[in-house]
Amino acid sequence: MKFATELIHGGNPIDPEHGSLSHPIYHTSTFAQRSFDQFGRYDYARSGNPTREALEDAVAKLEKGTTGLAFASGMAAIASTFLLFRPGDHLVVCEDVYGGTFRVLSTLFTGWGLQVSFVDATDLEQIAAAITPQTRALYLETPSNPLIKISDIPGCVALAKQRGLLTIVDNTFMTPYLQRPLELGCDIVLHSGTKFLNGHSDVICGFAVTATQELGQRLRFIQNAFGAVLGPQDCWLVLRGLKTLKVRLEESQSSAKKIVAWLQQQEAVQKVYYPGLPEHPGYEIHRRQASGPGAVLSFELKSFETTKRLLEGVQLAAFAVSLGGVESILSYPAKMSHAAMPPAEREARGIKDTLVRLSVGLEDPEDLIADLERFLK
């Protein structure tokens, strides 16, 4: 099946018992057992729920993985994945990683004994130089948040396989519609499903998808033991949101391209970060490993005053945390996604106080441009 068809028909959409086109919501905490000697497929909802299983299977199929796991948030998926490693292990992580990931690695897991090196993951030589005998995995975001940096996924995978390391990729910005890291040789793909996969700004959720059954079993054990699972009502909402992923992302991506072209002509704009621009340093790499530039862009303004005026005055793009909804969202990384990162660390990574990030929704792009123009002219 093509991707659009798989979104509708690939995730067990029809209830086999009654023929419902919408998958049933199993609102239950436990399941009665009919036999003392042989328990049924489900026993306690933390360990498994039919609604959650339908969603996990659907996301795994879209990412071309073997095992999908749904978590209570993107950070729950990320932190649970880090529990695959032991105290004393070492990870190489892209330097402008999402602020929540930076926070959990630099506080909780550092105290637990997990060692981390943050490097410029656009440079394979820097990644190679950071690998030690204790290194167990490479952790990437591509495009990264919020500077939209591009890592060479096949290049990183080749390096990791040479050293016997796992390759983990946060694929939130691209979704499996535009980029499938497992097909490029990665071992684990992560998502904040809150964003494009659900797409309606009404669910907090996260996903992990593994390339192999063995890795999936290890992560499923952690999911069950740690218990940060997604509830059935939220699973149903994401199943519904997934069905329109392609049409939503196509429309938002088309609008993003128009807005980027307009931003480049504005005197108040210092720089635009978007992988669809030929002058973007990662443009060619991104074209090889993804089928589109996506709907998220960042831009740097020439003054803090203009930045503040834009964020406080914009009407059609919500000034808010998050991205990937049907509504456009304008966010301020320094005080939102990367507030957990110390100012010196942000500055060193190029996350300036004049940087804003725009997730383009489904509004008419001309209306969005007119709204921005009031503050940038």
N, C-alpha and C positions, 0 to 999 in steps of 0.2 A: 504493500500500500504506500501511496505518497503520504507526505507528512500531514497534510490537511485532512486526509481521510483517516489516518491513524489516530489523529486527535479525537475524532468522533467515534470511530469503531474499534480502536485498538485496545481499549482499556476496560474490557468486560462491561460494556454499557447497558446491556439488557439483563434484567433480573431473570435468572433461569427458572425460578419457581412460578412467578406470576406474569412475567413479560413486561414489567415496568421498564420504560426507556430511561428513567432516572434511577440510578443505583440506590437501593434502600439505605436509610440511616439506621444503624444498629445502636440505639441508645441503651447500652447495658454495661454494667461493670463486670458481670460474670455470666457463665453459661452452665446450665444444668447438664449433668452427665448421666447417660442412660445405662452405662455398664460399669460395674466395679472393676472389671478386668481390663477394659479398654476405653480410655477417655476419647472424647471427640476431638475434632480439629482445634476447637477453641476452648479455653478453660477460664482465663482471667483476662480482661480487656487490655491490661497493660502489655500482656504478652502477645496479643493478637486480636484484631477486630475485623470483620468482613468489609466494612466500609473503608477502613484504613488500608487493608490489604489491596483493595481494588485501586486505590490511589497510588500505593507504592508500586504495584505492577505497571500501572499506566506510565508513571514517570520513568521507571527502569526501561520500559520498551522504547520510550522516546529518546532516551540517552544511549540506547543500544547496550545496556548493561545487563548483568545477571540478577542483581539484587537491589531493590529500592527500599529505602527506609524513610518514614515520615516522622519528623520531630516537632516539638512544640514551638520551635523558632529556628531561624537560621543559625544563631549562636549555639543552640542546643545541638544541632547537627555538627557544627564545627568542633565544639568542645568534646562531644562524644567521639569524634574521629581522632582527636588528639589522645584520647584514652587508649588508643591502639599501641601507644608507645610507653616506655618505662622510664623511671627516673635514671638520669645519666645519658639517655638518648639525646640526639642533636637533630634539629631541623634547620634547613635553609629556607628562608621565607622572603618573599618580595618585599622591598622596603616600604612601599606606599600601600601596604595592606589595609583593609578596612579597619577603622579604629577599634571596633569591638573585638576583632581578632587580635590586634596589637595588645589591647588591654588584657585579654585572658592569657596571652602568651607571656607578657612582661610582668604579670603579677601572680595569678593563681598557679600557672604551670611552671613558672620559674621557681616559686616556693616549693613546688612538688618535686623539682629536680630535673625538669625537661629543659635542655639547653637550646637556645635559638640564636641564629645569625640572620640579621636583616640585610639584604643586598639588593643592588640594582639588577632585577631579574631580566632586564632587556639585554644584559651582557652575559653570555654564556661563560666567558672567562672569569668573571667575578663569581658566578655560581660555583664553578669548578674550584676556584681558590678557597671558597668558604667550606668546602666539604672536608670533614675530618673522619677518622676511623669510627667515631661514634654516630656519624650522620645516618639517619634512617629514612629520610624523605625530603623531597622538594615540595614546597607549598607555594602555589602561584595564584594570582588573579590576573586574568587577561581577557578584556581590558581591565586595568586596575582602577581602584576607587580611591581618590577622585581624579587622578591625573591621566587616566585613560592610556596608560602605558601598555605596550604589547610585548608579551613574552613569546619566544619561539617555542611552541609546544613540542613539535617533533624533535627539535634540537635538545630541549630539556629532557625529553623522554630518553633519547639516545644516551645522553650523559648519565641519567639516573640508572639506566639498565647496565651500563658499563660498571657502575659502582654498586649494583645490587640494592638500589634505593626505590622507594615508592614515589610516584608522582601524583600529587593531589592538586586539583584545580577547582577554584571557585568560579562557577560558570553563570553566576546570577545575571550579569549584564547581557549576555548573549542568548541564553536559554538554548535548549537542544534544537530549536528551529534554525538558529544561525551558526551554532558551533557545537560539535560533539567531541569533547576531549578523549573519551574512551576509544573512539574510532582512530584517534591519533596516537594511541598507545598508553594513555594515562591509566592509573589504577583506581582512583576514586574521584568522583565529581560531586561537588557540593553546591547547594542552592539556598539562598534565602527565598523560599517559595512565596513569601509575603509580597514579593515584587512582581515580576512579569508572569510567573506561572499562575498565580491566583488572579492578579491583574485588576482587582477592584478595591484595594485599600480597606478590606474588611476582615482579613485573617492574618494572624501571625503564625508562620510555619517555616519549616526547613526540611531539606532533603539531602540524603547521601545515596549515591548509586555506585556500586562496585563493579569492576570488570570481571571478577572471578567469584565463583560460589564460595571458595574457601575464605576469601577476604570478607565476603558478605556475611558468612556465618559468624565470623569474629565480631563484626560490627553489630550484627543483630543481637548477639549475647550482651554487648555493652548497652544497646538500646533498651533491652529488657531489664538489665540489672540497674541501670541508671534511671530509667523510668520517665524520661522527658519526651513522652509520645504525644502525637497529635490526636485530639478528640474527634469523634465521629462526625459531629456537626460541621466542624472546620474542614474535615476531609471531604465531605460532600460539597462544600462551597468551592474548594479547590478543583475537584473533579468537574464541576460546572464551569469554572473559570478557564480550565485547560482547553475546553472545546473551541474557544475563540482566540487562542494564543496566536495563531498564524495571522488572522485578519487584523487583530489588534497591533501586533508588532510590525506588520507591513505598513499599516497606515501611520503609526507613530514614527517609524523609520523614515518614511517619505517626508513627513513634516519636519523631522529633525534635519534632514539635508537642506531644506529650504531655509530654516532658521540659521543654520551654520553659515550658509552663503551670505545671508543678510548681516550676521554678526561680524563677519570678516570686513565688511565695508564701514563699520561704525568707528568713529574716531575715539570714542570713550573706551573701546575694547582693546586691551593690550595683546591678548593672545587667546586663540580658541583651540581646545583640545578635543579632537574627534578623529577616530581611525579611518573615516571616509575621506579625509583630506589627503591629496597626494603628497603634500609637504610634511605630513605626520611621519616621524621617524620609523614607526612600525607599520606603515601603510602596506608595503609589499608583503610582509610576513602575515599580517592580518588577512589580506586577500587570499593567501594560500590556505589558511587554516579555518576561515570563517566565510559564510556566504553573504554577509552584509555587515555594515558598520554599527547597526543598532540604533537605539532611540535615546541614549544618554550621552550628553556632552558637558564639558566644563568650559568656562571662559573666565579670563582674568581681566579685571577692569583697571583703569589707570589711576583711580583714586578710591580711597576708603569711603569718602563722602558719597560718591556715586553708587558704590556697592550698598551702603546702608539705605540710601534713598530708594534704590531698586527693590531691595528685599522688603522694605516696609510698605512700599506703594503698589507693587504689582497686584493685580486683581484676578486675572484668569489662571495664572500658575500659582498654586498654593505655596506659601512660604512655610515649608514643613520638612520634617525628617522623612526618609524613605524615597522610593521611586517605583516605576513600573506600573502605575495605576492608569485607569482610563482618563484621569485628570492629570494635567501637567503639574509637576512639583519642582519648585525652585528651592534648593537647599544651600546651606552655608557650612561647608565642611569644618571650618575652624571651630564652630560652636555646636555642630551637630554630629555628623558621622565620625569626625576625628577629634571630638572634644576630649576624649580619653587620652589622646597623645599630647605629651608636654609641648608647649609652644616652640621650644628649641628644636625638638624632634620634627615638628611639622615644618618649620622653616627650612631645616636641612633637607627635607624631602621635596621642597618646592610648593608646599600647601600654604599659600599666602593668605593674609587677611583680606585680600581683594579677589579671592577665588570663589566662584559660585558654580553649582552644578545644576543642570537642568535635565529633568526626565520629561520627555515630550509625550503628552497624552493624545487624546483623540479630538481635541478642539481643532477648528480650522486654523491652519498655520498663519494665515493672514491676520486673524484676530490676535493670535499670540504675539506676532511681530508688532502689531499696533500697540499692544499693551506694553511691551518692552521698550518700544520707541519713545514713549512718553518720558522715560527716565534716562535714556541713553543719548538723546539728541541734545 
